[in-house]
Amino acid sequence: MNQPAIPIRNIYYMLTYAWNHLQDAKIVNLDAIPANNLLDILGHALNKYVLYLSRRGFELDYQPNTELISGVKGRVNLTQTLRGLHMIQGKTVSTFDDLSPNTLANEIIKSTLTVLIKNENLNKIIREESRSIRARMPEVKEINLSPLHFNKVKIRAGNRHYKFAISLCKFIADNSISNQKNGSYRFYDFERDERKMSLLYQEFLYYFCMRELQNAEVKRSYLKWDAYSDTDKNLSFLPRMETDITITSNSRTLIVDAKYYKNIFSSRNETQKFHSSNLYQLINYLLAYKPTQGHKISGLLIYPHVKGAVKHRYNVSGFDVGLCTINLDQEWTQIHKDLLSIFTENLE
């Protein structure tokens, strides 16, 4: 089967849309990178963005600190002070809060830089840059990264500029495989994983529509089955119906189903057809959706381009349905233009 052809830097742009960090990503100049793979681009992006954070000043937070000091500061640990006979010398064991860069967000960044440095396939120039940047964080401790750390990190108004860096760190950590024997890492070939690329493709198109279709309402719709049951009154065993994208503009609603396949066609009796399950699913969404009175509803199946451009429209069960592909193997400006054209045409 053919893999949809997507240049590495276009995958990076898709990620920045999916993370909703397009503006932050513009700080990184991809033209300056000797990129051979997705890891190189992500490593380069993280390095440049952490340098940007460094120039702004790494975030600080109050951390509890216990020390033997002259005089009194904060809360005195009387037991330890008396046991050590420190008061004779005019000293106390005191616990007080100090401003420190040793925050969870900074720990995640420094630890991810270490993962990059130990990665077997990282470009040497990018590795040395990661090493140099990590050296700028001597007061920050390193941690063994886990999903729990990313769930606990707090992004607030005061450190919102950290959000893109944390997204980069999470993606690098999630896709780095540790070699227990020598402590090195290998980056997982994310772009070869059809399931992961499918999720990225859906998220990318959703946030593309959210950002670029400024005169439309873009959301995901949760649809109810036209069904009842005496044995399952809450219909809890029926699968959940959620659209990938629902776009409403003026008096038109477009339900979009984004499908990513290595081959967008199934073959039967040597004849190529679109996957029937995709069309059945979209028609079910259209039947279940309850538009505002006077609104016209239509559907769109959009696939990545593989063997050639496809662009068809049908009337199925009374609904206007489009089936098309988007070529992701071209300059990003052209992808942007083509997607705007696809969504605009299907909303007319």
C-alpha positions in Angstrom: 0.0 0.0 0.0 1.1 3.5 -0.7 1.8 5.9 2.2 0.4 9.4 1.8 3.5 11.5 0.8 3.9 14.2 3.4 7.2 16.1 3.7 8.6 16.2 7.2 8.2 20.0 7.7 4.6 19.7 6.7 4.0 17.2 9.5 5.5 19.8 11.8 3.1 22.4 10.6 0.2 19.9 11.0 1.4 19.4 14.6 1.5 23.1 15.4 -2.1 23.5 14.1 -3.2 20.4 16.1 -1.6 21.8 19.2 -3.2 25.2 18.4 0.3 26.9 18.6 0.7 28.3 15.1 1.7 31.7 16.3 4.3 30.3 18.7 5.8 28.1 16.0 6.5 31.1 13.9 9.3 32.0 16.3 11.2 29.0 14.9 12.9 29.4 11.5 12.8 26.0 9.8 14.9 27.3 6.9 18.0 27.3 9.2 17.8 23.7 10.1 19.8 20.8 8.6 16.6 18.6 8.9 16.9 14.9 8.0 13.9 13.6 10.0 11.0 14.7 12.2 13.2 14.4 15.4 15.6 17.0 14.0 12.8 19.5 13.3 11.3 19.0 16.7 14.7 19.2 18.4 15.6 22.3 16.5 12.2 23.9 17.4 12.5 23.0 21.1 16.1 24.5 21.2 15.0 27.7 19.6 11.9 28.1 21.7 13.8 27.4 25.0 16.3 30.1 24.0 13.4 32.4 23.5 12.1 31.5 27.0 15.6 32.0 28.4 15.8 35.5 26.9 12.4 36.3 28.5 13.6 34.8 31.8 12.7 31.3 32.9 9.6 31.2 35.2 10.3 31.3 38.9 8.2 30.0 41.8 8.5 30.0 45.6 10.1 26.7 46.8 10.4 25.6 50.4 14.1 25.7 51.6 15.5 24.5 54.9 18.9 25.8 55.9 21.1 26.6 58.9 21.3 30.3 59.0 22.3 33.2 61.2 19.3 34.6 63.0 15.7 33.7 62.1 13.9 33.5 58.8 10.6 32.0 58.0 9.6 29.0 60.3 12.2 27.8 62.9 12.7 24.1 63.3 13.1 24.3 67.1 13.9 20.6 67.6 16.8 20.5 65.1 18.1 24.0 66.3 18.2 22.9 70.0 19.6 19.4 69.2 22.5 21.0 67.3 23.1 23.6 69.9 23.0 26.2 67.1 21.4 28.9 69.2 24.6 29.3 71.1 26.1 30.5 67.9 23.1 32.7 67.1 21.9 30.4 64.4 18.7 28.5 63.6 17.5 25.7 61.3 14.8 27.7 59.4 12.4 26.8 56.6 11.5 29.6 54.3 10.4 30.1 50.7 12.9 31.1 48.0 12.2 32.1 44.4 13.6 29.4 42.3 13.5 28.3 38.6 13.1 24.7 39.8 9.5 24.5 38.6 7.8 21.5 37.1 7.6 23.1 33.6 11.4 23.8 33.7 12.1 20.3 35.0 10.2 18.9 32.0 12.1 21.1 29.5 15.5 20.2 31.0 14.7 16.5 31.1 13.5 16.6 27.5 16.7 18.2 26.4 18.5 15.3 28.0 16.3 12.8 26.1 17.3 14.7 22.9 21.0 14.7 23.7 20.9 10.9 24.2 18.9 10.2 21.1 20.8 8.1 18.6 19.4 9.8 15.4 19.6 13.4 16.4 21.6 15.7 14.1 25.0 16.5 15.8 24.7 20.2 15.5 21.2 20.1 17.1 22.5 17.8 19.9 25.3 20.2 20.8 22.9 23.1 20.8 20.6 21.1 23.2 23.6 20.4 25.4 24.5 24.1 25.5 20.9 25.2 26.3 20.6 22.6 29.1 23.7 24.1 30.7 21.8 27.3 31.1 19.5 25.6 33.7 21.9 24.5 36.5 19.4 25.1 39.3 16.7 23.0 37.7 16.7 19.3 38.6 16.0 16.5 36.1 13.2 14.0 36.4 12.3 10.7 34.7 9.5 12.0 32.5 6.1 10.3 32.7 2.6 11.2 31.6 1.8 12.2 35.2 4.3 15.1 35.0 2.6 16.5 31.9 -0.8 16.1 33.5 0.3 18.0 36.6 2.1 21.0 34.9 0.0 24.1 35.3 -0.1 26.6 32.4 -1.5 29.9 33.7 -1.7 33.5 32.4 1.8 34.2 33.9 3.5 31.3 32.0 1.3 30.8 29.0 4.3 31.2 26.7 5.5 27.8 28.1 2.6 26.0 26.5 4.2 25.4 23.1 7.5 24.2 24.7 5.5 21.7 26.9 3.7 20.4 23.8 7.0 19.8 22.0 8.4 18.1 25.1 5.4 15.8 25.5 5.5 14.8 21.8 9.2 14.1 22.0 8.9 12.1 25.3 5.9 10.2 24.1 7.7 9.0 21.0 11.1 8.3 22.4 12.0 4.7 23.2 14.6 4.1 25.9 17.4 1.6 25.5 17.8 0.2 29.0 21.2 -1.2 28.3 23.1 2.0 27.5 20.6 4.7 28.4 20.2 6.0 24.9 16.9 6.8 23.1 15.5 6.1 19.7 12.7 8.2 18.2 9.6 6.3 17.1 8.8 6.7 13.4 5.6 8.6 14.1 4.9 9.4 10.5 4.8 5.6 9.6 2.1 4.9 12.1 -1.2 5.1 10.3 -3.3 5.3 13.5 -1.3 8.2 15.0 -1.2 10.0 11.7 -5.0 9.6 11.4 -5.5 11.3 14.8 -3.1 14.0 13.8 -4.8 14.5 10.4 -8.2 14.9 12.2 -6.9 17.4 14.8 -5.0 19.4 12.2 -8.1 19.8 10.0 -10.2 20.7 13.0 -7.9 23.5 14.2 -7.2 24.6 10.7 -11.0 25.3 10.3 -11.1 26.9 13.8 -8.4 29.3 12.9 -8.9 30.0 9.2 -12.7 29.9 8.7 -13.2 33.1 10.7 -16.7 33.8 9.6 -18.0 30.3 10.5 -18.8 28.5 13.7 -16.6 25.4 14.0 -17.1 22.7 16.6 -17.5 18.9 17.2 -21.1 17.8 17.4 -22.4 15.1 19.7 -25.3 13.4 17.9 -28.2 11.4 19.4 -29.4 8.1 17.9 -32.9 8.0 16.7 -33.5 4.9 18.8 -35.1 3.5 22.0 -34.6 0.4 24.0 -36.6 -1.4 26.8 -33.5 -3.2 28.0 -31.0 -0.3 27.6 -33.0 2.8 28.4 -30.0 5.2 28.3 -28.8 3.6 25.0 -25.4 3.3 26.8 -24.3 0.4 24.7 -24.7 2.2 21.4 -21.5 3.7 20.0 -21.1 7.5 20.6 -21.7 9.6 17.5 -19.3 12.6 17.4 -18.4 14.5 14.2 -14.8 15.3 13.3 -15.8 18.8 12.3 -19.1 20.6 12.1 -19.0 24.0 10.3 -21.9 26.4 10.2 -21.8 29.5 8.0 -24.9 31.6 7.4 -27.7 29.1 6.6 -25.4 26.2 5.7 -24.0 23.4 7.9 -21.2 21.2 6.7 -20.4 17.9 8.5 -16.8 16.9 7.7 -15.3 13.4 8.2 -11.5 13.4 8.0 -10.1 10.0 7.0 -6.4 9.1 6.8 -5.5 5.9 4.9 -2.5 4.5 3.2 -5.0 3.7 0.5 -8.2 5.6 0.3 -9.9 3.0 -2.0 -11.0 -0.5 -1.3 -10.9 -3.0 -4.2 -13.7 -5.4 -5.1 -13.8 -7.4 -8.3 -10.9 -5.3 -9.5 -13.0 -2.1 -9.2 -11.8 0.7 -6.9 -14.4 2.2 -4.5 -14.3 4.6 -1.6 -14.5 2.7 1.7 -18.2 2.0 2.1 -18.0 2.3 5.9 -16.9 5.9 5.6 -19.9 6.9 3.5 -22.3 5.0 5.8 -20.9 6.8 8.8 -21.2 10.2 7.2 -24.8 9.5 6.1 -25.7 8.5 9.7 -24.3 11.8 11.0 -26.3 13.7 8.4 -29.5 11.8 9.4 -28.9 12.3 13.1 -28.0 16.0 12.9 -30.9 18.3 13.7 -30.2 21.6 11.9 -31.8 24.9 12.7 -34.9 25.5 10.7 -34.1 26.9 7.3 -30.5 25.6 7.4 -29.2 23.3 4.6 -27.0 20.4 5.7 -24.4 18.7 3.6 -21.4 16.4 4.2 -17.8 16.1 3.2 -15.3 13.2 3.2 -11.8 14.5 2.9 -8.8 12.2 2.5 -5.0 12.8 2.0 -3.9 12.7 -1.6 -2.2 9.4 -2.5 -2.3 8.4 -6.2 -4.1 11.3 -7.7 -6.5 14.2 -7.0 -10.1 13.2 -6.4 -13.0 15.6 -6.3 -16.6 14.4 -6.6 -20.0 15.5 -5.4 -23.1 13.3 -5.0 -26.7 13.5 -3.9 -27.1 10.6 -1.4 -30.4 10.1 0.4 -31.3 13.7 -0.3 -28.0 15.1 1.0 -25.3 16.9 -0.9 -22.1 14.9 -0.2 -18.6 15.8 -1.3 -15.6 13.3 -1.6 -12.2 14.8 -2.1 -8.5 14.6 -1.4 -6.0 17.2 -0.2 -2.4 17.0 -1.5 -0.1 17.3 1.5 3.0 16.8 -0.6 3.4 20.5 -1.7 4.4 23.8 -0.3 2.5 24.8 2.8 1.2 28.0 1.3 -0.5 25.9 -1.4 -1.9 23.4 1.1 -3.4 26.4 3.0 -4.9 27.8 -0.2 -6.3 24.4 -1.4 -8.0 23.7 2.0 -9.6 27.1 2.1 -10.9 26.4 -1.4 -12.3 23.0 -0.4 -14.2 24.1 2.6 -15.4 27.3 1.0 -16.8 25.4 -2.0 -18.6 22.9 0.1 -20.2 25.6 2.2 -21.7 27.3 -0.8 
